[in-house]
């Protein structure tokens, strides 16, 4: 984006998207907490953090009511991310750091129920603390 108006339009558009999402605190088994947006609907999961110029929370959690194999992409993400895939019990299946703009699909080797995206270096190395209600 070359000019200030285009940059401000992008910020306003992304804020409208983010304001529709819930924000929750998630716990990890090592005691760390993250404040994240929650993407539950198919549309929310599809857009994720694409075209968002900045994060005002720690990241985004994607929830799937049925275990999924859907690939992720960094194509339209403006910053490098740590991504972790977790099973229904919160056990980390895969994690990694991915560069913004990466056009190659990113796959997880096993079905997952949760995915956490954070800015690079912010994703705890432990499992999710899943509370059964």
C-alpha positions as CSV (number, residue, x, y, z in Angstrom):
1,X,0.0,0.0,0.0
2,X,1.5,3.2,-1.1
3,X,-0.5,5.9,0.6
4,X,-1.9,6.7,4.0
5,X,-5.6,6.4,3.0
6,X,-5.1,2.9,1.7
7,X,-3.4,1.9,4.9
8,X,-6.1,3.4,7.1
9,X,-8.8,1.8,5.0
10,X,-7.1,-1.6,5.6
11,X,-6.9,-1.0,9.3
12,X,-10.6,-0.1,9.5
13,X,-11.7,-3.1,7.4
14,X,-9.6,-5.5,9.5
15,X,-11.0,-4.0,12.7
16,X,-14.6,-4.6,11.5
17,X,-13.7,-8.2,10.9
18,X,-12.0,-8.6,14.3
19,X,-14.8,-6.9,16.2
20,X,-17.1,-9.7,15.1
21,X,-14.9,-12.3,16.8
22,X,-15.0,-13.4,20.4
23,X,-11.8,-12.9,22.5
24,X,-11.0,-15.5,25.2
25,X,-8.1,-16.5,27.4
26,X,-6.7,-19.9,26.8
27,X,-4.4,-21.8,29.2
28,X,-1.5,-24.1,28.5
29,X,-0.3,-26.9,30.7
30,X,2.8,-25.0,31.7
31,X,0.7,-22.2,33.2
32,X,1.0,-19.7,30.4
33,X,-2.1,-17.8,29.2
34,X,-2.8,-16.2,25.8
35,X,-5.6,-13.8,24.9
36,X,-6.9,-14.8,21.5
37,X,-9.6,-14.2,18.9
38,X,-11.7,-17.3,18.3
39,X,-12.6,-18.4,14.8
40,X,-15.5,-20.9,15.0
41,X,-17.5,-20.4,11.8
42,X,-16.4,-21.7,8.4
43,X,-16.0,-18.0,7.2
44,X,-14.0,-17.0,10.3
45,X,-11.7,-20.0,9.9
46,X,-11.3,-19.4,6.2
47,X,-10.2,-15.7,6.6
48,X,-8.2,-16.2,9.8
49,X,-5.5,-13.5,10.1
50,X,-5.3,-12.8,6.4
51,X,-5.2,-9.1,5.5
52,X,-5.0,-8.0,9.2
53,X,-2.2,-5.4,9.5
54,X,-1.6,-5.9,13.3
55,X,-2.7,-8.0,16.3
56,X,-4.1,-6.3,19.4
57,X,-4.3,-9.7,21.2
58,X,-1.8,-12.6,21.4
59,X,-3.2,-14.5,18.4
60,X,-6.1,-16.5,17.1
61,X,-7.6,-19.9,17.9
62,X,-9.4,-22.0,15.3
63,X,-11.9,-24.5,16.6
64,X,-13.3,-27.5,14.6
65,X,-16.2,-29.5,16.1
66,X,-15.0,-32.5,14.0
67,X,-11.3,-33.3,13.6
68,X,-10.0,-31.6,10.5
69,X,-7.1,-32.0,8.0
70,X,-7.7,-28.5,6.3
71,X,-4.4,-26.9,5.2
72,X,-3.4,-23.4,6.3
73,X,-1.7,-20.8,4.2
74,X,0.4,-17.7,4.9
75,X,-0.3,-16.1,1.5
76,X,-2.1,-12.9,2.7
77,X,-0.8,-12.8,6.3
78,X,1.3,-9.7,7.0
79,X,3.6,-11.1,9.7
80,X,5.4,-14.3,10.6
81,X,3.5,-16.7,12.8
82,X,4.0,-19.6,15.1
83,X,1.3,-22.2,14.4
84,X,0.4,-25.1,16.6
85,X,-2.1,-27.9,15.9
86,X,-3.8,-29.7,18.8
87,X,-6.0,-32.8,19.1
88,X,-9.4,-32.8,21.0
89,X,-7.5,-33.4,24.3
90,X,-5.2,-30.4,23.7
91,X,-2.1,-32.4,22.9
92,X,0.2,-30.7,20.4
93,X,0.4,-32.6,17.2
94,X,2.6,-30.2,15.2
95,X,4.1,-26.8,15.6
96,X,6.3,-24.5,13.6
97,X,7.2,-21.0,12.5
98,X,6.0,-19.8,9.1
99,X,6.9,-16.8,7.1
100,X,4.4,-14.2,5.9
101,X,3.5,-14.5,2.3
102,X,4.3,-18.2,2.1
103,X,2.1,-19.5,-0.7
104,X,2.6,-23.2,-0.1
105,X,-0.3,-25.0,1.9
106,X,0.8,-26.1,5.4
107,X,-0.6,-29.5,6.4
108,X,-0.8,-31.3,9.8
109,X,0.0,-35.0,9.6
110,X,-3.0,-36.0,11.9
111,X,-6.5,-34.7,12.4
112,X,-6.7,-31.7,14.7
113,X,-9.5,-29.9,16.6
114,X,-7.7,-26.7,17.6
115,X,-5.1,-24.5,15.9
116,X,-3.4,-21.6,17.6
117,X,-1.7,-18.8,15.6
118,X,0.5,-16.3,17.4
119,X,3.2,-13.8,16.4
120,X,6.5,-15.6,16.0
121,X,8.0,-16.5,19.3
122,X,4.8,-16.2,21.3
123,X,3.4,-19.8,21.2
124,X,4.0,-21.8,24.4
125,X,5.8,-25.1,23.8
126,X,3.3,-27.0,26.1
127,X,-0.1,-28.5,25.4
128,X,-3.4,-26.8,25.6
129,X,-5.2,-27.1,28.9
130,X,-8.6,-28.3,27.8
131,X,-11.4,-28.2,30.4
132,X,-14.2,-30.7,29.9
133,X,-17.6,-29.3,30.9
